[in-house]
């Protein structure tokens, strides 16, 4: 986020005044969560953010004589800075729809569920959810579809629902955290000014060890279990192969996408190109699916395929597989499904811009800086703040934006790379949101799985290990570069 020094108020607000908009926001979000529950992202949270903007602007203009033009300029700079991010989110919507309808994701699920073994159920469940979430970029979708089926299989095998839920959530949030399709991954990288693929590669230093340790725990815990759980697997495989043309040729799309990523092609180009490739595969291998999506029997073949592909890219799709749980899994939202996230980001960025233009963020960060003496205390403060924001705001998206706004200048001033901030933010916020009973993530997953948050919490090993792993890496200094500290002005201009 670019900041011009002339836009700052001559007198910084007192820290106790600076936290007023945040406290108002927290209070409003609490009300929104109580009233709307898991639907709070459909408008309630956005309204709360705009109310927070109003409080910040009112205090600043009335008490510190900050001109309205300062807020306008900062919001304009912020919006211009996230334009590409918003386009990426739309491309993600295109990709999620086209990968599903083309048969890419169904093929991977078809072969993935067949690796399930009663003795290795927990580790298999974690791996399958990791794969599905990595491909879809959504932990919520993964848990609400294949996660529910896996929970039923686990119950049939006599495995504790808490253990099964822990394995499902651990895997789903690994994919959510590491997928370039994930809105939290995109938000964390864009909020800190880090390229998304640089962000993902740097997260591997903490995320892969955390997942590896989790898989070892699930492997050891699951060795004593054994039963016949093939019924659900057969329902999935039968439903997929009777609906889609399951073919290994579809895997050329993710392979080609991986090549583009490895060659460091810009994110927006990668996502758009992959969507086009998946669309071509859909036309070749899944014409019957596109015709079903078009939903108009009066159209000719060419027109039906064209309409079906257009709907796949931009709108919601639903396919009847004959298996209700599978129907939910293969449904997609297209670009339209990303609009609530885009709306939330715009409102969150307005709140962040108002806090910056008013000088309130700087006032708060100056207090934090006083307690930072080492690399470990810097990362530790970021982790603690992320956890606190998850507990108080009740939403991971808002926590990511606020955390990035609070620490961006601190990392610049201390001479640490922005990718360290983006990684720490995800390690502290994204994976722990599901562990908070009143957070939108915690409420949603507890409701979907039918397992209380505090019941599955002790078994979400990946989610608990990520913040600990980022602290360990910070203490060791592994792959953390420290440059000559910059002044906040230089850091802001460069970024």
C-alpha positions as CSV (number, residue, x, y, z in Angstrom):
1,X,0.0,0.0,0.0
2,X,1.5,3.3,-1.1
3,X,1.4,6.1,1.4
4,X,2.3,9.7,0.9
5,X,3.6,11.4,4.0
6,X,1.6,14.7,3.3
7,X,-1.6,12.8,3.8
8,X,-0.9,12.0,7.4
9,X,-2.3,14.1,10.2
10,X,0.2,16.5,11.8
11,X,-0.7,15.0,15.2
12,X,-1.0,11.2,15.5
13,X,-4.1,10.1,17.4
14,X,-3.4,8.7,20.9
15,X,-3.3,4.8,20.8
16,X,-6.4,4.6,23.0
17,X,-8.2,6.7,20.4
18,X,-6.7,4.8,17.5
19,X,-8.2,1.5,18.7
20,X,-11.8,2.9,18.9
21,X,-12.7,2.1,15.3
22,X,-11.3,-1.4,15.8
23,X,-13.3,-1.9,18.9
24,X,-16.4,-0.6,17.2
25,X,-15.7,-3.0,14.3
26,X,-15.3,-5.9,16.7
27,X,-18.6,-5.1,18.4
28,X,-20.5,-4.8,15.1
29,X,-19.0,-8.0,13.8
30,X,-20.0,-9.9,17.0
31,X,-23.6,-8.7,16.4
32,X,-23.4,-9.7,12.7
33,X,-22.2,-13.2,13.6
34,X,-25.0,-13.7,16.1
35,X,-27.6,-12.5,13.6
36,X,-26.3,-14.0,10.4
37,X,-24.0,-16.9,11.5
38,X,-22.2,-18.5,8.5
39,X,-24.0,-16.1,6.1
40,X,-22.2,-13.1,7.7
41,X,-20.0,-12.7,4.6
42,X,-23.0,-12.1,2.4
43,X,-23.3,-8.5,3.5
44,X,-23.3,-8.1,7.2
45,X,-19.5,-8.1,7.6
46,X,-19.2,-5.7,4.7
47,X,-21.6,-3.3,6.4
48,X,-19.7,-3.5,9.7
49,X,-16.5,-2.6,7.9
50,X,-18.1,0.5,6.3
51,X,-19.4,1.5,9.7
52,X,-15.9,1.2,11.0
53,X,-14.7,3.4,8.2
54,X,-17.3,6.0,9.2
55,X,-16.2,6.0,12.8
56,X,-12.6,6.4,11.9
57,X,-13.3,9.2,9.5
58,X,-15.5,11.0,11.9
59,X,-13.0,11.0,14.7
60,X,-10.2,12.0,12.5
61,X,-12.0,14.9,10.8
62,X,-13.6,16.2,14.0
63,X,-10.7,15.8,16.5
64,X,-7.6,15.8,14.3
65,X,-8.7,17.9,11.3
66,X,-7.7,15.3,8.8
67,X,-9.1,16.5,5.4
68,X,-11.6,14.3,3.6
69,X,-9.3,14.5,0.5
70,X,-6.6,12.6,2.4
71,X,-9.0,9.6,2.8
72,X,-10.1,9.8,-0.8
73,X,-6.5,9.8,-2.0
74,X,-5.5,6.8,0.2
75,X,-8.6,4.8,-0.8
76,X,-7.9,5.5,-4.5
77,X,-4.3,4.3,-4.1
78,X,-5.4,1.2,-2.2
79,X,-8.1,0.3,-4.8
80,X,-5.7,0.8,-7.7
81,X,-3.2,-1.5,-5.8
82,X,-5.7,-4.4,-5.5
83,X,-7.2,-4.2,-9.1
84,X,-5.1,-7.2,-10.2
85,X,-6.1,-9.1,-7.1
86,X,-9.7,-8.6,-7.9
87,X,-9.1,-9.8,-11.5
88,X,-7.3,-12.8,-10.1
89,X,-10.3,-13.7,-7.9
90,X,-12.6,-13.6,-11.0
91,X,-10.1,-15.8,-12.8
92,X,-10.1,-18.2,-9.8
93,X,-13.9,-18.4,-10.2
94,X,-13.5,-19.3,-13.9
95,X,-10.9,-21.9,-13.0
96,X,-12.8,-23.6,-10.3
97,X,-15.8,-24.0,-12.6
98,X,-13.9,-25.1,-15.6
99,X,-11.7,-27.6,-13.7
100,X,-14.8,-29.3,-12.3
101,X,-16.9,-29.4,-15.4
102,X,-14.0,-30.5,-17.6
103,X,-13.5,-33.5,-15.4
104,X,-10.1,-32.5,-14.0
105,X,-11.2,-32.5,-10.3
106,X,-13.7,-35.5,-10.7
107,X,-10.9,-37.6,-12.2
108,X,-8.6,-36.8,-9.3
109,X,-11.3,-37.5,-6.8
110,X,-12.1,-40.8,-8.6
111,X,-8.6,-42.1,-8.2
112,X,-8.0,-40.4,-4.9
113,X,-10.9,-42.0,-2.9
114,X,-9.8,-45.5,-4.0
115,X,-6.6,-45.2,-2.0
116,X,-8.7,-45.4,1.2
117,X,-7.8,-48.3,3.4
118,X,-9.4,-49.1,6.8
119,X,-6.0,-49.3,8.6
120,X,-4.8,-46.1,7.0
121,X,-8.1,-44.2,7.0
122,X,-7.1,-41.1,9.0
123,X,-4.0,-40.4,7.0
124,X,-5.9,-41.1,3.8
125,X,-8.7,-38.8,4.8
126,X,-6.2,-36.0,5.5
127,X,-4.4,-36.6,2.2
128,X,-7.6,-36.7,0.2
129,X,-8.9,-33.5,1.7
130,X,-5.5,-31.9,1.2
131,X,-5.7,-32.8,-2.5
132,X,-9.3,-31.7,-3.1
133,X,-8.8,-28.4,-1.2
134,X,-5.6,-27.7,-3.0
135,X,-7.3,-28.1,-6.3
136,X,-10.5,-26.3,-5.4
137,X,-8.9,-23.6,-3.1
138,X,-11.8,-23.9,-0.7
139,X,-11.7,-25.7,2.7
140,X,-15.4,-25.0,3.2
141,X,-16.4,-26.8,0.0
142,X,-14.1,-29.7,0.7
143,X,-15.4,-30.2,4.3
144,X,-19.0,-29.7,3.3
145,X,-18.8,-32.4,0.6
146,X,-16.2,-35.1,0.7
147,X,-15.5,-34.2,4.4
148,X,-19.0,-35.2,5.4
149,X,-18.7,-38.5,3.4
150,X,-15.4,-39.3,5.1
151,X,-16.9,-38.5,8.5
152,X,-19.6,-41.1,7.8
153,X,-17.1,-43.7,6.7
154,X,-15.0,-43.1,9.8
155,X,-18.1,-43.7,12.0
156,X,-18.7,-46.9,10.1
157,X,-15.1,-47.9,10.8
158,X,-15.6,-47.3,14.5
159,X,-13.2,-44.3,14.5
160,X,-13.9,-41.4,16.9
161,X,-15.6,-38.6,15.1
162,X,-13.3,-36.1,16.8
163,X,-10.2,-37.9,15.2
164,X,-11.9,-38.0,11.8
165,X,-13.0,-34.4,11.9
166,X,-9.4,-33.4,12.9
167,X,-8.0,-35.3,9.9
168,X,-10.5,-33.8,7.6
169,X,-10.0,-30.2,8.8
170,X,-6.2,-30.6,8.9
171,X,-6.1,-31.7,5.3
172,X,-8.7,-29.1,4.1
173,X,-6.9,-26.2,5.6
174,X,-3.5,-27.3,4.2
175,X,-5.0,-27.1,0.7
176,X,-6.8,-23.8,1.5
177,X,-3.5,-22.4,2.8
178,X,-1.3,-23.6,-0.1
179,X,-3.6,-23.3,-3.1
180,X,-3.2,-20.4,-5.5
181,X,-7.0,-20.6,-5.9
182,X,-7.7,-19.8,-2.3
183,X,-9.1,-16.4,-1.4
184,X,-7.2,-16.3,1.9
185,X,-3.9,-17.1,0.1
186,X,-4.6,-14.4,-2.4
187,X,-5.7,-11.9,0.3
188,X,-2.6,-12.5,2.5
189,X,-0.2,-12.1,-0.5
190,X,-2.0,-9.0,-1.9
191,X,-2.4,-7.3,1.5
192,X,1.4,-7.5,2.1
193,X,2.4,-6.8,-1.5
194,X,3.9,-10.2,-2.2
195,X,3.5,-12.2,-5.4
196,X,1.2,-15.1,-4.7
197,X,3.6,-17.8,-5.9
198,X,6.5,-16.3,-3.9
199,X,4.2,-16.4,-0.9
200,X,3.2,-20.0,-1.5
201,X,6.8,-21.2,-2.0
202,X,7.9,-19.4,1.2
203,X,5.0,-21.0,3.2
204,X,6.3,-24.4,2.4
205,X,9.1,-24.0,5.0
206,X,6.6,-24.1,7.8
207,X,3.5,-25.7,6.2
208,X,5.1,-28.9,4.8
209,X,6.8,-29.9,8.1
210,X,3.5,-29.2,10.0
211,X,1.6,-31.4,7.6
212,X,4.2,-34.1,7.7
213,X,4.1,-34.3,11.5
214,X,0.3,-34.3,11.3
215,X,0.3,-37.2,8.9
216,X,2.7,-39.2,11.1
217,X,0.3,-38.7,14.1
218,X,-2.7,-39.7,12.0
219,X,-0.8,-42.7,10.6
220,X,0.1,-44.0,14.1
221,X,-3.3,-43.3,15.5
222,X,-5.1,-45.1,12.7
223,X,-3.1,-48.3,12.6
224,X,-5.3,-50.0,15.1
225,X,-8.5,-49.4,13.2
226,X,-10.0,-51.8,10.7
227,X,-13.4,-52.4,9.0
228,X,-15.1,-52.5,5.7
229,X,-15.8,-49.0,4.5
230,X,-16.0,-49.6,0.7
231,X,-19.7,-48.8,0.3
232,X,-19.2,-45.0,0.4
233,X,-16.2,-45.3,-1.9
234,X,-18.2,-47.3,-4.4
235,X,-21.0,-44.7,-4.4
236,X,-18.5,-41.9,-5.1
237,X,-16.7,-43.8,-7.9
238,X,-19.9,-45.1,-9.5
239,X,-21.4,-41.6,-9.4
240,X,-18.3,-40.0,-10.9
241,X,-17.8,-42.5,-13.7
242,X,-21.5,-42.6,-14.6
243,X,-21.6,-38.8,-14.9
244,X,-18.2,-37.7,-16.1
245,X,-15.9,-39.1,-18.7
246,X,-13.1,-40.0,-16.2
247,X,-9.9,-39.9,-18.2
248,X,-6.2,-39.4,-17.3
249,X,-6.1,-37.0,-20.3
250,X,-7.8,-34.4,-18.1
251,X,-4.7,-34.3,-15.9
252,X,-2.8,-32.6,-18.7
253,X,-4.5,-29.4,-17.5
254,X,-3.0,-29.4,-14.0
255,X,0.3,-30.6,-15.4
256,X,0.4,-27.7,-17.9
257,X,-0.7,-25.3,-15.1
258,X,2.2,-26.6,-12.9
259,X,4.6,-25.9,-15.7
260,X,3.4,-22.4,-16.1
261,X,3.8,-21.8,-12.4
262,X,7.3,-23.3,-12.4
263,X,8.3,-20.9,-15.1
264,X,7.0,-18.0,-12.9
265,X,4.4,-16.9,-15.4
266,X,2.3,-14.1,-13.8
267,X,-0.6,-15.4,-11.7
268,X,-3.4,-13.9,-13.7
269,X,-2.1,-15.3,-16.9
270,X,-1.6,-18.8,-15.4
271,X,-5.2,-18.8,-14.0
272,X,-6.7,-17.5,-17.2
273,X,-4.7,-19.9,-19.5
274,X,-5.6,-22.9,-17.3
275,X,-9.3,-22.0,-17.5
276,X,-9.1,-21.9,-21.3
277,X,-7.3,-25.2,-21.4
278,X,-9.9,-26.8,-19.1
279,X,-12.7,-25.3,-21.2
280,X,-11.2,-27.0,-24.3
281,X,-11.0,-30.3,-22.4
282,X,-14.6,-29.9,-21.4
283,X,-15.7,-29.4,-25.0
284,X,-13.8,-32.6,-26.0
285,X,-14.4,-35.0,-23.1
286,X,-17.5,-33.6,-21.4
287,X,-20.0,-32.3,-24.0
288,X,-22.9,-34.0,-22.3
289,X,-22.1,-32.1,-19.1
290,X,-21.9,-28.8,-20.9
291,X,-25.3,-29.5,-22.5
292,X,-26.8,-30.3,-19.1
293,X,-25.3,-27.1,-17.7
294,X,-26.9,-25.1,-20.6
295,X,-30.3,-26.5,-19.6
296,X,-32.0,-25.6,-22.8
297,X,-33.2,-28.5,-25.0
298,X,-34.2,-26.2,-27.9
299,X,-30.6,-25.1,-28.6
300,X,-28.5,-26.8,-31.3
301,X,-25.4,-28.7,-30.3
302,X,-22.9,-25.9,-30.9
303,X,-25.1,-23.3,-29.2
304,X,-25.7,-25.6,-26.2
305,X,-22.0,-26.2,-25.8
306,X,-21.2,-22.5,-26.0
307,X,-23.9,-21.6,-23.5
308,X,-22.8,-24.3,-21.1
309,X,-19.2,-23.2,-21.2
310,X,-20.2,-19.6,-20.7
311,X,-22.2,-20.6,-17.6
312,X,-19.4,-22.7,-16.3
313,X,-17.0,-19.7,-16.4
314,X,-19.4,-17.1,-15.0
315,X,-22.2,-18.7,-13.0
316,X,-23.4,-21.4,-10.7
317,X,-23.5,-25.0,-12.1
318,X,-25.2,-28.1,-10.7
319,X,-24.8,-31.7,-12.0
320,X,-27.0,-34.6,-11.0
321,X,-24.9,-37.6,-10.3
322,X,-27.5,-39.6,-8.6
323,X,-25.7,-39.2,-5.3
324,X,-26.7,-36.2,-3.1
325,X,-23.3,-35.8,-1.4
326,X,-21.5,-35.9,-4.8
327,X,-23.9,-33.4,-6.3
328,X,-22.7,-30.8,-3.7
329,X,-19.1,-31.7,-4.4
330,X,-19.3,-31.1,-8.2
331,X,-21.4,-27.9,-8.0
332,X,-19.5,-24.7,-8.7
333,X,-20.1,-20.9,-8.5
334,X,-17.9,-19.5,-11.3
335,X,-17.0,-15.9,-11.3
336,X,-20.3,-15.0,-9.6
337,X,-19.3,-17.1,-6.6
338,X,-16.4,-14.8,-5.9
339,X,-18.4,-11.6,-5.7
340,X,-19.0,-11.8,-1.9
341,X,-15.3,-12.2,-1.4
342,X,-14.5,-9.3,-3.8
343,X,-17.1,-7.1,-2.0
344,X,-15.6,-8.0,1.4
345,X,-12.0,-7.2,0.2
346,X,-13.1,-3.8,-1.2
347,X,-14.8,-2.9,2.2
348,X,-11.8,-4.2,4.2
349,X,-9.4,-2.3,2.1
350,X,-11.4,0.9,2.6
351,X,-11.2,0.3,6.4
352,X,-7.5,-0.2,6.1
353,X,-7.0,2.9,4.0
354,X,-9.0,5.0,6.4
355,X,-6.9,3.7,9.3
356,X,-3.7,4.5,7.4
357,X,-4.8,8.0,6.3
358,X,-5.9,8.9,9.8
359,X,-2.6,7.9,11.3
360,X,-4.3,5.4,13.6
361,X,-2.4,2.4,12.3
362,X,0.9,4.2,12.7
363,X,-0.1,5.1,16.3
364,X,-0.8,1.5,17.1
365,X,2.3,0.1,15.4
366,X,4.5,2.6,17.3
367,X,3.3,1.0,20.5
368,X,4.0,-2.5,19.2
369,X,7.5,-1.5,18.0
370,X,8.5,-0.6,21.5
371,X,8.2,-4.2,22.5
372,X,10.0,-5.7,19.5
373,X,13.7,-6.3,20.1
374,X,14.5,-9.5,18.1
375,X,13.4,-11.4,15.1
376,X,11.5,-13.8,17.3
377,X,9.6,-11.1,19.1
378,X,8.6,-9.6,15.8
379,X,7.2,-12.9,14.5
380,X,5.8,-13.7,17.9
381,X,4.0,-10.4,18.0
382,X,2.5,-11.0,14.6
383,X,1.3,-14.5,15.5
384,X,-0.2,-13.3,18.8
385,X,-1.9,-10.4,17.0
386,X,-3.3,-12.8,14.4
387,X,-4.7,-15.1,17.0
388,X,-6.2,-12.1,18.9
389,X,-7.9,-10.8,15.8
390,X,-9.4,-14.2,15.0
391,X,-10.7,-14.3,18.5
392,X,-12.1,-10.8,18.5
393,X,-13.2,-10.1,14.9
394,X,-14.6,-13.6,14.3
395,X,-13.5,-13.6,10.6
396,X,-10.3,-14.7,9.0
397,X,-10.5,-12.3,6.1
398,X,-10.8,-9.2,8.3
399,X,-8.0,-10.6,10.6
400,X,-5.6,-11.0,7.6
401,X,-6.2,-7.5,6.3
402,X,-5.9,-5.8,9.8
403,X,-2.8,-7.8,10.7
404,X,-1.1,-6.9,7.4
405,X,-2.0,-3.2,7.9
406,X,-0.7,-3.2,11.4
407,X,2.7,-4.9,10.7
408,X,3.6,-3.9,7.1
409,X,5.6,-0.8,8.1
410,X,7.1,-2.6,11.1
411,X,8.7,-5.3,8.9
412,X,9.9,-2.7,6.5
413,X,11.5,-0.7,9.3
414,X,13.1,-3.7,10.9
415,X,14.6,-4.8,7.5
416,X,12.6,-8.0,7.0
417,X,11.1,-9.2,3.8
418,X,7.4,-8.8,3.2
419,X,7.1,-12.5,2.4
420,X,7.9,-13.2,6.1
421,X,4.9,-11.1,7.1
422,X,2.6,-12.8,4.6
423,X,3.7,-16.3,5.7
424,X,3.4,-15.5,9.4
425,X,-0.1,-13.9,8.8
426,X,-1.3,-17.1,7.1
427,X,0.3,-19.4,9.7
428,X,-1.4,-17.4,12.5
429,X,-4.8,-16.5,11.0
430,X,-6.0,-18.8,8.2
431,X,-5.5,-22.2,9.9
432,X,-6.5,-21.1,13.4
433,X,-9.8,-19.5,12.4
434,X,-11.5,-22.9,12.4
435,X,-10.5,-23.5,16.0
436,X,-12.5,-20.5,17.4
437,X,-16.1,-21.6,18.2
438,X,-17.6,-18.1,17.4
439,X,-15.5,-17.5,14.3
440,X,-17.4,-17.9,11.0
441,X,-15.1,-20.8,10.1
442,X,-15.4,-22.6,13.5
443,X,-19.2,-22.2,13.5
444,X,-19.6,-23.4,9.9
445,X,-17.4,-26.5,10.2
446,X,-18.9,-27.5,13.5
447,X,-22.4,-27.3,12.0
448,X,-21.5,-29.0,8.7
449,X,-19.7,-31.9,10.4
450,X,-22.0,-32.1,13.4
451,X,-18.9,-32.1,15.7
452,X,-18.5,-29.2,18.2
453,X,-15.5,-27.0,17.7
454,X,-14.0,-27.7,21.1
455,X,-14.4,-31.5,20.4
456,X,-12.4,-31.6,17.2
457,X,-9.9,-28.9,18.2
458,X,-7.4,-31.2,20.0
459,X,-7.2,-33.3,16.9
460,X,-6.6,-30.5,14.3
461,X,-2.8,-31.1,14.6
462,X,-1.9,-29.2,11.4
463,X,-3.9,-26.2,12.5
464,X,-2.1,-26.1,15.8
465,X,1.3,-26.9,14.5
466,X,1.5,-24.1,11.9
467,X,1.8,-21.2,14.4
468,X,4.3,-23.2,16.5
469,X,6.3,-24.1,13.4
470,X,6.5,-20.4,12.3
471,X,7.8,-19.5,15.8
472,X,10.4,-22.3,15.6
473,X,11.6,-21.2,12.2
474,X,11.8,-17.6,13.4
475,X,13.8,-18.7,16.5
476,X,16.2,-20.6,14.2
477,X,16.3,-17.9,11.5
478,X,16.0,-20.5,8.8
479,X,15.6,-18.9,5.3
480,X,14.9,-15.5,6.9
481,X,16.8,-12.6,5.4
482,X,17.5,-9.5,7.4
483,X,18.4,-6.4,5.4
484,X,19.4,-2.9,6.5
485,X,16.3,-1.4,8.2
486,X,14.5,1.2,6.0
487,X,12.6,4.3,7.0
488,X,8.8,3.9,6.7
489,X,8.8,6.4,3.9
490,X,11.3,4.5,1.8
491,X,9.6,1.2,2.5
492,X,6.2,2.5,1.4
493,X,7.5,4.1,-1.8
494,X,9.3,0.9,-2.8
495,X,6.3,-1.2,-2.2
